Amino acid sequence: MNNYYVYMITNQYNTVLYIGITNNLIRRIYEHKNKLVKGFSSKYNLNKLVYFEQTESIESAILREKQLKNYSRAKKEQLISKNNPNHNDLYNEII
């Protein structure tokens, strides 16, 4: 059985959001935190995991990622706040 994750990361001020998918959440967040992959997240210092969901199929992960990316900023914030009201970094909870 495989696990896939849809996740949201932000910067220390919670001003920029990035939504992605991965099959290894710990590794992927580590990469974001250490700027191992150049791109949007490294450019905007996005290294705080504030939300994630787990699914068993890549298809459902991709569909959910697309759905979340189409949410308004307010709706994304509501989803994060419902599960992580203080926008804490969840990385330490998954390692």
Secondary structure by P-SEA (a helix, b strand, c coil): cbbbbbbbbbcccccbbbbbccccaaaaaaaaaacccccccccccccccccccccccaaaaaaaaaaaaaccaaaaaaaaaaccccccccccccc
